[in-house]
């Protein structure tokens, strides 16, 4: 059975009136006879950051990857984007899709259900609890009357017994997502002393990450909580303040931007942990906990959840935000049709892989001089020397990552030791705010040597504290609070970048390099060889390692 999962603004333009019809991170995923073939976000193909429009390019990408025609698709599952205009055009959407996928069953799935599915069906656990938390999901109706939007859902799953139960909380309660993004926007505007339209898609999706990074520069000047707790049968945590409702928390008015960022992050973490502990105390949580929804891109909060021991096993997929909705829709469809779901070892590398022939043809078409390495080990030795010498390296290997973070397939690498490398990348390459930190990538068997927590993090979803004696050796990735968003790699999940790190370790005695996404500020991460070459040429990047080829700028 061939199942296509979709997410996007079907029937409307999400940028025409984003306050009323917002939709972002559109894309498509395909499951063929139970095998997850590929998953892609529309932005990687359209080159429009956070593109939420109809994922036409993604559909073609998936069909090609699965070697399928539209007529061969059996089911199309669409994740609800949770806006009233989506429902207004629902019948037209189904009709148009049916004209293209003539043999397919077309079905709309609940927003939070798709979020949950993206986590539940990518965990290796058979039974457990799932929690979905975001800013806004599907519309919630009571007696045919709209009463709000999903903000939190809790559920139970047992794959063997075919149980998948989801329970929605009261609309707008436990809304950690809306709380964070709204305040983050105001704090960011205060910090840069500029007014930006909140709902402009060019900015809206960037505020949370920017302010999460800024929080480390703030100070805990007031020990107060910005939430209320309803410890009832169904626990609720209501965040108090909202900059648009006239009920500002009194503390915010007394703080500068950096301290506001700290206060926001601290209140967010405390409220989230309080909610999770209430659920645990009430007996709602199993040993295995699957988390999904955009708030679980907050690596500081994720780390606190793990440290607090909320559950014995915690699973967060590398695509917890809306970019995972179409994947969740496809996997839920496979589950409903009793398909035996088969996933790749590395949950993040879900794009297509480009051959050496395709890469070489693109290099030749662009008139680029290159050197081909017959031995990948030799290529890694050469790239290691460049990194040792403080060169900036574009790294294009394997399948592209699905999700918002570069995890060693579409990355920019640099020596993690010199402190000034952070400022070099921020100002000359990434063109972004000076306070924003860079992530690191480390050999898995070395993580305990460098970090206090020392746990595996293959999808860069957690922040770990750098050991004091190691800070000087990796200053470029040491944030203001002595932490780092670190990714751990091994030869099974990340064979190419693992080989590079082993070569770098042999050359420099360091198993760590700086890792950031292969893109300029405001652009999507590169997808194709052509994207990689063009971005390499347009940025102040010294070397490009693409497949078995190495390209260097003429001035070297």
Steps between C-alpha positions, in 0.01 A plus 500: 500500500626846405418770754570872459499738795454872433497827688449849364263787429258322269244741356654824628814712501656493850685825442202701376359539852726304735323620813188313394640226278850421616667183381869417484744212441293329230626179346438139403597148607447168333472148643522217247396153617579602856842646418552870569653601166555873545383815672566858390401853593380726221748772596794279398365495144326837463786686675244697703576471870215344704295463182147400601337498158363194319797258492494446123878459473507262795233280344703462181816437704328217690347342191839496330673358807241224524501436123124549500242670285205693648272217393693257720435691823241313710448747785568868557492617862506875562589649837253771602675837520251629757363814336136578423582573137637146464154360578337751267681351201504141625259356244677679215834370625379141505351537153819643350719232658264228381538627143877454530508184714211334323522166684575635845292533810531861629473558874566790740670420831503696824800730552607364839439142393753550218748658739462208738531244221831649388636419844312179586579322173867599502571362846614142546273465804178303460297665777496834673361849538518787255470873559458767234555866586507787251358846439187399315358185345164396361183689585318356801120479484248446778145427388588628151630827643862604460652550846869542414803317366703208623800596709570178687410136462580188699456144384583133535626258238553127476606395153446127547151545641420762237423772752555866430293728723532877503341735755493875442536744786273799532564745215775752572605336827855370526584729209873527544556552129290813457640642823859461386471617140297810587735621771806398295387729218465797736834436666676470166354831382615663824849355460558621144298821550291436194134429433431190292158370406441206731325276251734555207610143419849629426541574871236316700671161507837641602412681822499202736845374407650848513361572847591155632861587415468846655372361832851397606601869512222593743501484878244353748399832657156392622406158636138484388289263294303617200237228510203369695435136585168319504579172675177328406426155359630628166794724597538836334767767505393838371771748406396836643634782289445585137627820336186541289232475768606791718592272789875532492681333784627780721853360486530544124461876529805515729741304282730561206486265201769256621337463841158469341633215289629327813168555680304364203714188465499438875121538531446283194717221641342518847147497359575211266666291771214572740251375240697183427548424871128543561427251223753260649362537854147437372614176334456614140857425390647162409871416514528577128413859410478633144509880466399708198399850401704811435588576862725194507744683275590686820815310587539665841158376609562157346815467706315588819235238423766230467686613812179503706434136412145566384497157334734205474529532122435827316476515122496824299528462122732733305191665351271587797364823344254529211761370257422156644124514441497349152733225619270431792202491265667245271612278790156512663348397168739205480412405857126513427550270201698250709820563311824384659674837526869488406715802583859587415762470774549875502162667548633835383639408158180458300581687178624345178868423446684651205749285309858592419397520136230756580744701712771491233256603228390799711860601569578484129187696408605775742855501362644418843852365544508207739701204622347155520608264776477128435543443872256674735759460772741714298229763454445509876874540559504801267192661657645444847806703405278786382305493826820495702612808304174685584346464155119502469379180335171431323407133548253330263469124555240226524126571499377841610366543852128527564441761766632847577856405597810400307621170641808425295350466155454865399734680739759772529794391714774696672767454765323512838804615700564872420240716674501754215370241254150555639510869408658425162214269407226721641617816324664383178313183409168459678425875528306471823486643852827499694352332808389185323709192583621223273450130547768237512538148371698235689590133477248315715763312699661830605193685627554407867854636480379848400152543653364472853177325399677284242192345340449410135330762285499386134241760393630808686192536718675569830745742654785369715740667740863516391746374760708786637830346395374466140360851444826642364522222242156571350438869570331568163205282602494594870194715564477774763373246758778248420264268314491372146232356275705192419434221252654159557593289197592137440588296194158330477283813489751748354765307304648786297525764771617235746790428265581871486502534879723197538746651252482834681560331835808325361636828367414736786419283807153660499177307422291819478428747221260792465188406302240735355252477215614538139310817410507876531275681747138498380558219250404132527772239547639384165341191346659429161860505372413814306375668821820406678727633225312829464491559876870412527584755232283772655626462858845551647555126522845366416446136411215284375499123558221367282475126459851381409595841360677794659478856371714784632476872443760636256662728757626206707 
